[in-house]
Amino acid sequence: MKPKFYITTPIYYVNGAPHIGHAYTTIACDVMARFKRLDGFDVFFLTGTDEHGQKVEQAAAAAGMSPQAFTDGTSELFKAMTQRVGISNDDFIRTTEDRHKRACAELWKRLVDRGEIYLGGYEGWYAVRDEAFYDEGELATRPDGTKVAPSGAPVEWVVEPSYFFRLSAWQDRLLAFYDANPDFILPATRRNEVTSFVKSGLRDLSVSRTSFKWGIPVPGDPDHVMYVWLDALANYITAAGFPDEADPKWDFWPADVHMVGKDILRFHAVYWPAFLLAAGIAAPRRVFAHGWWTVAGEKMSKSLGNVLDPQELADTYGLDSLRYFLLREVPFGNDGTFSRKALVSRLNVELANDLGNLAQRSLSLIARNCDGRLPDSGPRTQDDAIMVRLADVLLDDVRALMDRQAFGDALEEIWRVIRAANAYIDRQAPWALRKTDPVRMAHVLRVLADVIRTVATLLQPFMPEKCGAMLDQLGVGADARDFAALAVPLADGIVLPAPQGVFPRFVEEAE
């Protein structure tokens, strides 16, 4: 029976169209899901849209639409984005679905039955843009006297009846949970931020609103709708079949990785485990908070006109090139500045020159000098053995890094082997061996073919189309492309298709 692996994107808020930040998170999850499938796991990969709350109600009103019609349209944009950037998700959840309303109602009832929710009144600062409550000490004051949240969002003073979750009672238990699960929050810098926040003191959390109606009604008290974050976070268990714990998908819970942007870490690493543990449900195994992409050092925003459209970038530079760049350019977890110049450089230097040229040179030499057939393996020199060993241990090295979502480091390990293979082909010079020792030439080319096979197999999660094309050219069948298949050598003498360049250089139109 295959081991299970459950990974989620955050569900995306539908008050605007998707941009490169949404694509970044989703591609990272897709790479992780594809890697695990190739590594023999039964994978469940979830994405979707967050459709309730005051912000959506206001955006719908501004558009002259009902909230449901507004969210129907915007949710479709996110579905289209997942298709455009090659996402292999197993489910797409919407918080307006009946299955989700049932799950939220059951979660609420369990929290009430356990004494974790009580009725009171809320008086304090609320940011509609963030759908978040803030303490006075968290706010900044602008020169004009207005108060803003840490995110820069304006806040308003709210006074209304509210149900509260006893978050204060979970302070010590959360800290103990973090200590017992040191990899629950990654990267480590984010873990330190969260533990510091919790140690500073937790107050009970308002978990219902009465001043608007676009939300899931509180069971037994329809004057209240659930706080949008309690509703939104529950999507992860809804998709796993909750509350039907006999559903086969429930075997995937707890989730292995919730991938989120650093701006919503508090909700996922403080509120969410507290809600779950309070309801008697296991907490997820990890929350990984990645950084933001900026443009010229500024966070993307519609008002600045610097929002990057993932579809335009994929159309211009190629989808696989974009996927590669996003996870290669910046250590995953850090902020990064998006630059088209840097993208083109990665595309031309690493994809076209390093990998593309290695494959094209090797396969062209096989086509011309070995009757287009994969050469036999032969006796190995010390140089051959070192090269083969680098490829043989690559899966274990990459797996360890992927299991910590260190995508950039994993790619660097693969590129270390690619660079070594380019140095090996230059040292061995099979084009010269063709005249002096054609048998040795064939053995060198076989080493190169085997190395390229390993590299292309491990790069499939990042660049599925391009690496699939490389494996086609190596004669690797569609049923022999998972990681376990690397243990089985390719058959000697198989006929290879005519080689074709997979990674052409990108030439700017201005050039």
C-alpha positions, -999 to 999 in steps of 0.1 A, spaced: 0 0 0 14 34 -10 22 59 18 -1 89 17 9 126 12 -15 155 14 -4 190 3 -25 222 1 -22 257 -13 -40 284 7 -74 289 -8 -72 322 -27 -94 351 -19 -117 360 -47 -117 398 -45 -94 401 -75 -78 382 -104 -48 358 -98 -13 371 -102 22 357 -101 21 354 -63 -8 329 -65 10 310 -93 42 308 -72 25 291 -43 5 268 -65 35 258 -87 55 250 -55 28 227 -43 25 212 -77 62 204 -78 60 188 -44 29 168 -54 45 155 -86 78 147 -68 59 126 -43 39 108 -69 71 99 -88 85 87 -54 57 62 -49 33 81 -28 -5 83 -30 -9 120 -33 -38 143 -26 -32 179 -37 -58 206 -29 -63 241 -41 -93 264 -43 -110 297 -35 -120 315 -3 -153 332 -11 -169 346 20 -164 377 41 -170 414 43 -143 422 17 -160 400 -9 -194 414 -1 -181 449 -6 -163 440 -39 -194 424 -52 -215 454 -44 -190 477 -61 -193 455 -92 -230 457 -91 -233 419 -86 -246 395 -60 -218 379 -39 -225 345 -54 -224 357 -90 -192 377 -82 -175 347 -66 -186 323 -94 -168 345 -119 -137 351 -100 -133 315 -89 -133 305 -125 -103 328 -131 -83 308 -104 -94 275 -120 -81 288 -153 -48 299 -137 -42 264 -123 -47 249 -158 -25 275 -175 5 269 -152 3 231 -155 -11 223 -120 -20 186 -112 -43 193 -83 -67 165 -73 -95 187 -60 -105 224 -63 -126 235 -33 -149 265 -31 -161 277 4 -195 283 -11 -200 246 -17 -226 227 4 -199 201 15 -179 229 30 -209 245 48 -217 211 64 -180 207 75 -179 241 90 -212 236 109 -199 203 123 -165 219 134 -184 247 151 -207 222 169 -177 202 182 -160 234 195 -193 244 213 -198 209 227 -163 210 242 -168 244 257 -143 262 234 -168 288 221 -189 313 241 -211 343 233 -199 377 242 -194 411 226 -165 424 204 -151 458 207 -119 465 189 -100 472 157 -107 452 125 -92 454 91 -117 445 63 -89 441 38 -71 415 59 -103 401 75 -83 402 107 -86 416 142 -57 436 157 -47 448 192 -39 485 197 -2 477 201 0 461 166 -13 493 149 7 522 134 -6 557 131 -2 577 99 6 614 98 -31 622 92 -40 603 124 -56 573 109 -46 539 123 -34 510 100 -27 473 105 9 459 102 0 451 66 -9 488 59 -46 480 57 -69 506 72 -87 495 104 -121 504 118 -134 503 154 -160 475 156 -186 470 183 -210 441 179 -221 409 195 -197 380 188 -190 344 196 -155 339 209 -130 310 207 -111 304 239 -77 310 223 -61 323 255 -65 288 270 -43 274 242 -12 295 247 8 270 267 -6 240 248 4 256 215 39 263 227 42 227 239 29 215 205 56 236 187 83 221 210 71 186 204 69 192 166 100 214 157 93 212 120 57 222 123 66 257 111 92 262 84 115 280 77 129 283 111 128 321 111 90 319 107 88 295 136 106 319 158 82 347 148 52 326 157 65 313 190 74 349 200 39 360 191 23 333 212 46 339 241 36 375 241 1 365 251 -30 352 233 -65 367 238 -97 350 230 -106 353 193 -138 367 179 -152 340 156 -185 355 144 -198 387 128 -233 403 127 -226 434 107 -228 416 73 -244 384 59 -221 370 33 -208 340 52 -217 306 67 -245 310 94 -236 300 129 -255 268 138 -285 278 159 -279 315 157 -284 327 120 -279 364 130 -242 356 132 -220 344 103 -187 326 110 -155 345 111 -141 341 76 -108 326 88 -126 298 108 -146 291 76 -116 293 52 -92 272 73 -117 244 75 -115 239 38 -85 216 44 -106 191 63 -137 195 41 -118 183 11 -105 153 31 -141 142 37 -148 157 71 -171 152 90 -175 117 73 -144 101 89 -154 69 70 -146 87 37 -115 71 22 -100 106 17 -100 111 55 -70 87 55 -50 116 41 -56 137 72 -35 152 88 -22 172 59 16 169 54 22 204 42 1 236 42 19 260 19 11 296 26 24 331 21 42 346 51 14 372 55 -11 345 66 12 324 87 -4 334 120 -38 321 109 -24 288 99 2 283 127 -17 297 157 -55 297 150 -57 266 129 -39 241 152 -58 256 181 -92 251 164 -84 215 154 -69 204 187 -98 220 206 -122 200 184 -103 168 190 -89 167 154 -52 161 146 -32 192 136 -14 193 102 22 182 102 37 213 87 30 249 77 56 263 53 55 301 49 72 314 18 82 349 9 69 375 -15 79 384 -50 85 421 -54 90 441 -86 119 466 -84 118 462 -47 81 470 -43 54 446 -34 30 439 -63 -2 459 -62 -28 469 -87 -25 506 -76 12 506 -86 4 488 -119 32 463 -113 12 431 -109 27 403 -130 3 381 -150 15 344 -149 -3 337 -182 16 365 -200 49 353 -186 42 317 -195 33 327 -231 64 348 -234 91 326 -219 75 291 -218 56 275 -190 84 251 -179 110 279 -179 87 301 -157 81 272 -133 119 265 -131 128 302 -126 103 308 -98 117 279 -77 154 284 -87 159 321 -84 153 326 -47 157 303 -17 121 291 -10 110 310 21 128 342 13 115 373 -5 127 378 -41 127 405 -67 112 394 -100 133 404 -130 127 394 -167 164 399 -172 172 373 -145 146 349 -160 161 351 -194 196 346 -179 184 314 -161 167 302 -193 197 307 -215 226 299 -192 212 270 -172 184 255 -193 197 261 -229 235 260 -223 240 237 -193 212 211 -196 200 216 -232 235 216 -247 246 186 -227 216 166 -239 219 178 -275 256 171 -278 253 136 -263 223 125 -282 235 140 -315 268 120 -311 248 88 -305 226 95 -335 256 101 -358 281 75 -345 260 47 -329 234 41 -356 209 60 -335 210 32 -309 217 35 -272 252 22 -267 260 -8 -245 274 -2 -210 311 -11 -209 340 -12 -185 343 20 -165 373 41 -159 377 60 -127 363 91 -144 333 71 -155 328 57 -120 328 91 -104 303 105 -129 280 75 -125 282 77 -87 272 114 -87 241 105 -106 234 74 -85 232 93 -52 213 122 -66 179 109 -58 187 105 -21 202 140 -19 173 156 -37 147 137 -17 161 150 16 159 186 4 125 183 -12 112 169 21 121 203 36 107 222 7 142 234 -2 134 236 -39 163 259 -48 188 237 -30 174 206 -47 178 222 -81 213 232 -72 222 195 -64 208 185 -98 228 213 -115 259 202 -97 256 169 -116 247 186 -149 279 208 -146 299 177 -137 285 159 -168 295 189 -190 330 188 -176 331 150 -181 321 153 -218 347 179 -223 374 158 -207 365 126 -225 359 143 -259 339 115 -275 340 134 -308 377 128 -308 374 92 -296 353 85 -327 385 84 -347 409 68 -322 387 45 -300 351 42 -312 344 15 -285 355 38 -258 335 66 -274 303 45 -272 310 37 -235 314 75 -227 281 83 -245 263 56 -226 275 71 -193 262 105 -205 228 90 -216 224 74 -182 232 106 -163 209 127 -185 181 101 -179 185 105 -141 186 143 -143 156 145 -166 136 121 -144 143 142 -112 135 174 -130 101 162 -142 82 178 -112 97 212 -121 94 210 -159 71 182 -168 67 190 -205 104 196 -213 117 168 -193 91 144 -207 105 154 -242 140 146 -230 130 112 -217 112 106 -250 145 112 -268 163 87 -244 137 60 -253 123 59 -217 88 46 -218 59 64 -201 57 35 -176 94 39 -166 96 75 -155 91 72 -118 120 72 -94 119 35 -88 125 29 -125 160 45 -122 171 12 -106 165 -6 -138 191 2 -166 178 11 -200 181 -17 -225 213 -18 -246 208 -11 -282 173 4 -282 166 27 -311 164 64 -301 144 90 -319 162 117 -338 174 143 -313 158 177 -311 167 207 -290 145 209 -260 156 242 -245 162 268 -272 179 301 -263 155 330 -256 163 360 -278 146 393 -269 127 408 -297 147 440 -293 178 421 -301 
